[in-house]
Amino acid sequence: MENKHIKIAFISLKQEDSEKMPPFGLVYLATYLKEKKNIPVENIRIIDENFKNIDEEVAKFNPDIIGFGSMTVNYTKTIKTALHLKEKYKVPFIIGGVHISTLPVSLHKVFDIGVIGEGELGLSELIDLYETKKTFLVKDLNKIKGIVFFDNKIVVTELRKPLQNLDDLPVPDFKFVSREYFKREEIPAISDTAIKCYLLSSRGCPYRCLFCSTSRFWGNMRFHSPDFTARIVKKFVDDFGSDHIRVMDDLFTVSPERLREIKKAFEKYGLLDKIKSIECQPRANLMTEELCKVMKELKIKTINFGFESGSERMLKILKGDSVTVEMNRKAIVMGRKYGFNIYGSLMYGSPGETIEDMKKTNEFVDFALAHKAKHIWSFISTPFPATPFWQVALERKKVSNDMNWELLSHQNVDNPLLLDETIDKEEFKKVFLEGRKKLRKFKIRLVIDFVLHRPFAAIKKVLKEPENIHRVITQVFKQ
């Protein structure tokens, strides 16, 4: 079997109640195999449940290897899908992504191999091995870094170091996924319509918040060069006509200097004239007048903060000494001064959190409303593998290595896994829903702003998707 003849199918599963987004990790893997391993594009397929029937597409493609990516909350569904496919296809099943990387001991026997951490190099070596041996032998798997497999027991090989030069990767080719992701659509964040570009200009985060598993997945923070970053955007513009950038970095605005260099690279490729807006995630403790001016010049219009809590005590627990409630307030005020749309999130039910702490978070919502933040949302604190939150939940016997992973939902208001036993669940639910009631006002503002700024687009959407509009209105006004 020659490498060029290997057919690889990547399965991307639908995530219920989540925004439809391209399967980022799978696009990077598919592109890497095409560009670096010279596997023909027709031999690589991303089968996306958002738009395709998995059974039908796998049957038509008849792959030699089937790959999966999975977040923790989706792992139960991924296992069920793999078990179903395994009845028909006796080919190697490989899984990667955040979940198996942060909890490799949870590898299910339906999967032959799990790839830990960044998948490009590990998967490439597995493809080379399969090309040579036409099978995966334990003695060969033991030589590959950063994988997990079974040999009577679970074996985890020596971890692979993260890629040091991200520019060694090829520019991701999003033609591997459906063009439905790149239709012109309404962007509530800017009260306008646009075609999205999804940009990842760095991997990792310099901070280690107690609840965050993705920073632990990526390891130390690394950056694409400004030129490479601009070439990613240029490919979206050329391929899909994208004019709005959604930055997926954990921390895009790490410094004014980096943003200036990215702006120069955008100008070099003529992108600033083609892009009308950017949304990204800054951090409140890094917000300065200088940074805001550079963000404005780069056409950043929406900034999304992890505010987390209105309680000083809880913020210190969740984020250490890196940020304060006053910094979060100032970030809103400064952001509004420069005309940015302010987005943000809050979490309830963390270990050690009291009802009084949660009430302070509700008071923070009042502050955000009064100072014209665009949209704030809330979720239940949830333990994910490799985080201190996970260790707390383990000690409390709330989680295990073979649990129903669907329980790890950010909307699990009836059974918050990290809420202290001393807190009455009904009282917690009451305070949480009081906060949600306040947050409805942000959703109403979003709808009104879009209708006022794009009335014809709003009417067109209502006529085209009446059932979706009904769903949105129901979500806005429900308790």
N, C-alpha and C positions, 0 to 999 in steps of 0.2 A: 504494500500500500504506500503510494507516494504521498508526501505531505499535501501537495496541491489537490489530491483527490479526497482528502478528509472533508466530511460535511459536518458542520457544527451548528446545532440549534440552541439558541439561548431562550429560555422561557421567562417572560415578564408577566407577573400576575397582577390583576386589578386589585387596587387597595380601596376597599369600600369607604365611603364618606371622606375621601381624600381628593384633592385636586388632581386632575389628570396631568401627569408630567412624563416626559420621556424617561426611559430607564437609563439613567446616566452611566452607571458603571458598566452596563452591558454594551453601550455604544463605544466606550473607551476600549473595552476588550475586543469587540468586533473590529474596530479600526486598527488596533495593534496587530491583530492576526493578519489582517489584509495587507498592511503596509510593511510590517517587520518580518512576517513569516511567509509572505507571498501566497497566502491562501486566496484563491479567486473569490471575488465578492459574491458570486452566485453560490458558493459553497458555505457561506456564512449567513445565518438567518436569525433575526430577532423576532420571536413570535410573541406578540403583545396582546394580552387578553383584553385590553381596552378596545381593540379594534378587530381582533381575529379570534376564531374558534381554535383553541389549542389542539384538540384532537384532530381536526381536519387538516390543519397546517402541518403538524408533525407527520401525519400519514403521507401527505403529498411530498414532503421534503425527505423523509426517510433518512435521518441523520446517523452518523457514526458515533457521535458523542452528543449528549444533551447536558447543557449547563443551566444552572439556576442562580439567581441572586436573591437575597432575602434580608429584610429588616427583621428585627425580633418579633414585632407584633404580627408579621405576616408568615412567620415560620411554620405554624401549624397548618396553614393553608398550603404552603409550599410542600410540606411533607405529604399531605393528602394528594396533591396533584402528582407528585413524583411516584407515589405508590400506585396510582391509577395508570400512569404511563409505563411503569415497570412491568405491568402485566403483559404489555404488547411489545415492548422494545428491550431486548437483551443487550443493551449497549451501556458503556460507562456513563454514570450520572455524577456530575461534579457540581458542587455548590460553593458559592463565594458570597461576599458581602459582609455587612456590619455584624449580623448576628453570629455567624459561625466564626468570624474573626475574634469576636469578644468573648465567645463561650464555645470553644472548639469541642469540649467534652460533651456537648449536647448533639453531636453528629448522630443523625439517625441512620440506621442500617440500609435504608433505601438508597443512600448516597455512597458511592464508592470512595470519593475523595472530597475533602473540603479544602479550599484555598484560603489561607489566613492573610489578612491585610491586603495591600494593593495586589491586584491579581494579574497584571500584565506579564511579569516575568515568570511567575509560578505556573500560570496556565500555558505559557509558551513552552516551558520545559516539559510539561505533561504531554503537550501535543507532539513534541519531538520524540518523547519516549514511546508514545502510542504509534507513531509513524514507524519507528524502528522495530518494536516488539509486537505490535498489534494487540497488546494486552498490558495490564498494569500488574507487575509482580512486586511483592512486598520488598524484596531485596533492592529493587530499583527505586521504589517510592521512598525508601529510607534515605536515599541520597539527595532528594529534592527538598530544599528549604521551604519552610512556611506552608506546610500542608498537614492535614489530619486524615487518618484512615484507620481501618480496622485490621488488626492482626491478632485475633482472639480477644484482644482488648483494644481500646482506643490508643492510637499512637500519634503523638504530635512531634513533628520534626523540628529541628533548630529553626528559629524564626528568621525570616529574611529581613534584611535592613531595608528601610524605605528608600525609594528612588531619591537620589540626591539632586539630579538635574532633571527637572520636569520637562525641560525643552527637548529632551531625548525622545519624548513621546511624540507620536504623530498628531497633527491637528485632528480632533475628533470629527468623524463623518456622520452627521445626523441623518443622512439619507438612508441609514439602516432602519430608521423608524418611520412610522406613518406620517405622511404630510398633514394629517389632521391636526397634529400638534402645532402646525405653523400656518393655521388659518388666521385671518384677521379677526380679532375678537375684542370684546370690551375689557379694558384693564381698569378695574375700580380704583386702583391706587393713583391713577392719573386722570380719572374721569374722561377717558378717551378710548379709542380703539387702536390696536396695534398688532403687529406680528412679532412674537417673542423670539429673542435669542437667549439661550441658556449658557451662561458663562461661568466656568470654574477656573479662576486665575491662580489659585493656590490650593494647597492641601494642608490641613491641620489648623491648629489654633494655639497661640501661646498660653492660653488660660486653661485651667482644669476645673471647671465648675462641677460641683458634686453630682449633678444629674446627667451630665453629657457623655454619651458613649461615642459619638462620632469623632471627638477630639482624640479619644484614646485609640480609635480605629486607625486614624491617619498617622499618629505619632507626631514627631516634631514638625513644625510649620515650615513649608517650602513653597517657593513661588515660581510661576512661569515668568519669563522676562516680559517686560512691557511689549516688546515687538511680537512675541509669540501670542500674548494676550490679544493684541490687535488682530492678528491673523485668524484667531478663533472667531472673533466677531465678524471679520471680513467674509469668512466662509459662510456664516449664517446669512449675511446680507446678500452675497452672490447667489446662494442656493435657494433661499426662501424669501428674500426681500424683507428680512427682519428690520424693524425700526425701533424696537424697545428691548433693552437688555435687562434680563433678570439675572443678577449675580448670585451664584450659589455658594460663594465662599463663606466660611464661618466668620471671617473678619476681613472684609475687602478694604476698609479704610484704615489700614494699619498705620499709615503715615501720610502727611501731605506730600512728601517727596515722591513716594511711589505713585500717587495719583497724578502728579505732574508729569512723570515719565510716561504713564499710560496715556495721558492726554496727548503728549507729543507723538506717541506711536499711532494713536487714533487719527491725528491730523496727517501724519505721513501717508496713511492709507485712505485718506478722504472720508473717514467714517463719521466725524462729528457732524457733517452736513446731512448724513443719511440716518443717523440715530436721533430720535427726538426725546428720549427719556431713558433713565436708568434707575433701577431699584436695587438696594443692597443692604447689608447688615453692618452698621458701625457699632461702636461700643460707647456707652455714655461717658466713661472715664477718659476717653480719648477725644471727646468733642472739644474743639477750640475754634476760635474765630478764623484762624488760618485754614484749618481743615474744612470748615464750612464754605469758605470762599473757593477753595480748589474743587470741592464737590459740585458747587454751583457751576463752575467753568466746564466741568466734565459732563454736564447735563444730568447729574443725579437729581432726581425729583422726589423719590420716596426712600425713606430710611426706616429700617425695621430693627427695633431694640428688643433685647430680652430683659425687660424690666424686672420680672420674676416676683417681686414682693414690694409692698409699701411699708414693711416693717424693717427698721434698721437692724434689729437683732437677727432676723431671718436672712437678710441679704448678706450679712457677715458669714453666716453659716453656709449659705449656698455658693457665694462667690468670693469668700475670703475678704481681704482688705482692698480688693481691686475697685470696688464701686460702692457708692452710698445712695440712699434715697434722695438726698439733695442733688447729687450728680444726675440722677435720673430726671428729676424735675428740671434742672438747668438744661439738660439735653433737649427736653421738649420745648422749652422757651427759646433756646438758641436756634433750634431747628426751625421753629415757626418764624423767627426773625428773618431767616434766610429763605423763607418760602417753601421749605420742604414739607412734604406730606409725611406725618409721623405715624408709623405703625409700631405695635409693640405687643408683648405677651406677658401674662401673669400666671403664676402657678399657686395652687392651693393644696394643702394636705401633706406638706413635707414633714419628715421626722422632727419632733421638737416644736412644731408650730402650734400655737395656741389659737383659740377663737379670737382673742384680742389682736393677735398678729394678722389674722385674716381680715378683720374689720379695718385694720390700717391699710391693707391692700385695697379694700373697697373705697377707702378715703382717697387713695392714690388715683383710682378711676375718676373720682370727682374732679381732682386736679387736672387730669388729662383732658376731661371733657371741657372744663372751664378754659383751658389754654389751647383748645382747638386741635388736639391730636386727631388724626384722620380715622384711625381704627385700632382698637385694642381688643384682644381676645384672651380667654382664660382656659386653663386646662388643669387636670388633676396630676399632681406629682406622681411620677411612675418610675419604678426601679428597672433599669436596663443593665445587662451584664457589663462587667468590668468597671462599674462606677461604685463609689461609696454607697449610693442609694441601694444598689443590688446587695451589698454586704449586709446592710441593715435589714433588708427584706428577708435574706437568707437566715439571719439569726432569729428573726421573728417567725420563721417557717411559713412565710407568705409566698415564697417562690421556690422552685427547684430546677434541676437541670433537665427534667423531662415533663414540665408542666404544660398546661394549655396556654400557649403563648398569646392567645387572643385576649386573655385577661389583662395583659399589659397594655391597656387602652388609656389614652389621655382623657377619655370621656367617662371613665368608670366611677361616676359620682356615687353610686350606691354601694360600692365596695372599694374605697380608696386604700390601696395596699400599704401605703406608707404612713397613714394617719395613726397617731399614737392611740393606744388602747384607752387612755384616760379621756380622750375627746369623744363626746357623744356624737354618733354618726348623723343623727337627725339634726342636731344643732349645726354640725359642719355643713350638711346639705343646705340648710336654710341660709347660712351666711354665703355659701358659694353661689346659690341661686339669686341671692340679693345682688351680688356682684354681676352676675349674668344679666339681670334685669337692667342694671345701669348700662351694661355694654351694648344692649340693643340699640341705644341711641346712636352709637357709632355706625351700626349697620344701616339704620334709617338714613343717616347723613350720606353714606356711600351711595345708596340708591338715588336719593334726591340730587346729589351732585352730578351723577352720571346722566340722569334725565335732563337736568338743566343744561349741561354742557353738550350733550349729544342726543337731543330729543328724537331725531329721526332714527339713529342707531338703536335707541331704546325701543321705539315702536316696532322696528324691524325684528328685534330679538323676541319681543312678546308674540308677534305674529308667527315667527318661525318656530319658537320653542315654548308654547304656552304651558306645558306641563312642568318644564324647568323653572319658569317664572313662579308658578304656584309653589314649587318646592322651596325656592329662595324666600318668598314672602312668608311661608309657614315657618321656616327656620328663624327668620328675623323676629317674628312676633311670639314664638312659642316660649314657654317658661324654661 
